[in-house]
Amino acid sequence: MNIKDIILKKSHGKALSKEEIIFFVNGYTNGEIPDYQISSLLMAIKLKGMNEKETFELTKAMLETGEVLNLSKLGMVVDKHSTGGVSDTTSLVIAPIVASCGVNMLKLSGGGLGHTGGTIDKLGAFDGFNTNISMDEAITLTKKIGCCVLSATANLAPADKKMYALRNATSTVDSIPLIASSVMSKKLAGGADAIVLDVKYGNGAFMKTKKSATELAKLMSDIGRRYGKKIDYVVGDMNEPLGYNIGNTLEAYEAIEILKGKKGKLYDAIIELSGKCIALGLDIEENIATQMAIDAIKTGKALEKFKEMVKAQGGSTKLFNGLKLKPTLIIKATQNGVLKSVNTEELGILVGQMGAAKQTLDDVIDYNVGIKTFHKIGEQIHEGDTLFEVYAKNKGQAKEFAPKLLGCYKIV
């Protein structure tokens, strides 16, 4: 058995055997198969797909390259995963909301992927926040405060960690079997008893249609249930940014605003997902669980829990006192009209190019660049209204990106 034959077989659209999948997963993880050959195989998988059995075996093979966390000493533990989007800060605040309602959440997260921001990158906006903690520390923190968010470590699904970065660098992100196996290998390795999946569709998501997003959600749910997990999912619209801010510090601050009661599409998504997490964790009706999430925000319990989590993981709480960043450039509307559509993916790409996300594996993230938007699709816009606040490295960069940002809006 050799990798060239496996690449050729998949490039012809044939199903790979369990043994072939184990061979390439283990070979790449151990450094015996180079990046360029796995890149070729990933592209073949993206173009030719995988059936359900192949996807399950890929998930299992990646899962078994590392250990599976035993969280039994914590009792019931719930995890949540988003397939990504633009201005999606749900993962930052769902953990403290759920924990403030008496449900443990130990969440493994990753950095940015493609045009989407990553939870770990956003938490980097809290100076000193340490996501590279040991599993023993994570369990201790979760036992103490009810929640913890950390990076997927090398001993948990290390194959996925390696492939995750390679997919981002080789444009092989938007593949249902690759997404499903990546997500579920990490989630299963995390050891949670229940998992809520947040699967997005639209021009700002990896899944462009509701049908494909639902297919992905069902596939991941089936994998989870085969491992005995309690599973629920939401299929959500990402044809525009979920929140108003795009960029790591800007999004982290918007998460704080949500916990202070700021309403909108992002708030609604957070409440729905939190309700599902609480319902699974406490085994109660979802409408009761949803009201608990609403009350956690209203009473300030969730905000205090978020601050407690940030402190517990070594992060600065300065951002809770207000956003100190100042816009480099303000872009105003030059016409009257209605915001008809948004090129959400392009907005995410542009903010990433400004420095908010890695363009290569060795890039250093600038946590302070990004944009703030002010309108949602269907809203009336008047000449002179602010469309964007641009937080760039300098004025030159802001002016360079201004026309590109404007090109993402269709106002008629």
Rosetta blueprint (number, residue, H / E / L):
1 M L
2 N L
3 I H
4 K H
5 D H
6 I H
7 I H
8 L H
9 K H
10 K H
11 S H
12 H L
13 G L
14 K L
15 A L
16 L L
17 S L
18 K H
19 E H
20 E H
21 I H
22 I H
23 F H
24 F H
25 V H
26 N H
27 G H
28 Y H
29 T H
30 N L
31 G L
32 E L
33 I L
34 P L
35 D H
36 Y H
37 Q H
38 I H
39 S H
40 S H
41 L H
42 L H
43 M H
44 A H
45 I H
46 K H
47 L H
48 K H
49 G L
50 M L
51 N L
52 E H
53 K H
54 E H
55 T H
56 F H
57 E H
58 L H
59 T H
60 K H
61 A H
62 M H
63 L H
64 E L
65 T L
66 G L
67 E L
68 V L
69 L L
70 N L
71 L L
72 S H
73 K H
74 L H
75 G L
76 M L
77 V E
78 V E
79 D E
80 K E
81 H E
82 S E
83 T L
84 G L
85 G L
86 V L
87 S L
88 D L
89 T L
90 T H
91 S H
92 L H
93 V H
94 I H
95 A H
96 P H
97 I H
98 V H
99 A H
100 S H
101 C L
102 G L
103 V L
104 N E
105 M E
106 L E
107 K E
108 L E
109 S E
110 G L
111 G L
112 G L
113 L E
114 G L
115 H L
116 T E
117 G L
118 G L
119 T H
120 I H
121 D H
122 K H
123 L H
124 G L
125 A L
126 F L
127 D L
128 G L
129 F L
130 N L
131 T L
132 N L
133 I L
134 S L
135 M H
136 D H
137 E H
138 A H
139 I H
140 T H
141 L H
142 T H
143 K H
144 K H
145 I H
146 G L
147 C E
148 C E
149 V E
150 L E
151 S E
152 A L
153 T L
154 A L
155 N L
156 L L
157 A L
158 P H
159 A H
160 D H
161 K H
162 K H
163 M H
164 Y H
165 A H
166 L H
167 R H
168 N H
169 A H
170 T L
171 S L
172 T L
173 V L
174 D L
175 S L
176 I H
177 P H
178 L H
179 I H
180 A H
181 S H
182 S H
183 V H
184 M H
185 S H
186 K H
187 K H
188 L H
189 A H
190 G L
191 G L
192 A L
193 D L
194 A E
195 I E
196 V E
197 L E
198 D E
199 V E
200 K E
201 Y E
202 G L
203 N L
204 G L
205 A L
206 F L
207 M E
208 K L
209 T L
210 K H
211 K H
212 S H
213 A H
214 T H
215 E H
216 L H
217 A H
218 K H
219 L H
220 M H
221 S H
222 D H
223 I H
224 G H
225 R H
226 R H
227 Y L
228 G L
229 K L
230 K E
231 I E
232 D E
233 Y E
234 V E
235 V E
236 G E
237 D E
238 M L
239 N L
240 E L
241 P L
242 L L
243 G L
244 Y L
245 N E
246 I E
247 G L
248 N H
249 T H
250 L H
251 E H
252 A H
253 Y H
254 E H
255 A H
256 I H
257 E H
258 I H
259 L H
260 K L
261 G L
262 K L
263 K L
264 G L
265 K H
266 L H
267 Y H
268 D H
269 A H
270 I H
271 I H
272 E H
273 L H
274 S H
275 G H
276 K H
277 C H
278 I H
279 A H
280 L H
281 G H
282 L H
283 D L
284 I L
285 E L
286 E H
287 N H
288 I H
289 A H
290 T H
291 Q H
292 M H
293 A H
294 I H
295 D H
296 A H
297 I H
298 K H
299 T L
300 G L
301 K H
302 A H
303 L H
304 E H
305 K H
306 F H
307 K H
308 E H
309 M H
310 V H
311 K H
312 A H
313 Q L
314 G L
315 G L
316 S L
317 T L
318 K H
319 L H
320 F H
321 N H
322 G L
323 L L
324 K L
325 L L
326 K L
327 P L
328 T L
329 L E
330 I E
331 I E
332 K E
333 A L
334 T L
335 Q L
336 N L
337 G E
338 V E
339 L E
340 K E
341 S E
342 V E
343 N L
344 T H
345 E H
346 E H
347 L H
348 G H
349 I H
350 L H
351 V H
352 G H
353 Q H
354 M H
355 G H
356 A H
357 A L
358 K L
359 Q L
360 T L
361 L L
362 D L
363 D L
364 V L
365 I L
366 D L
367 Y L
368 N L
369 V L
370 G E
371 I E
372 K E
373 T E
374 F L
375 H L
376 K L
377 I L
378 G L
379 E L
380 Q E
381 I E
382 H L
383 E L
384 G L
385 D L
386 T E
387 L E
388 F E
389 E E
390 V E
391 Y E
392 A L
393 K L
394 N L
395 K H
396 G H
397 Q H
398 A H
399 K H
400 E H
401 F H
402 A H
403 P H
404 K H
405 L H
406 L H
407 G L
408 C L
409 Y E
410 K E
411 I E
412 V L
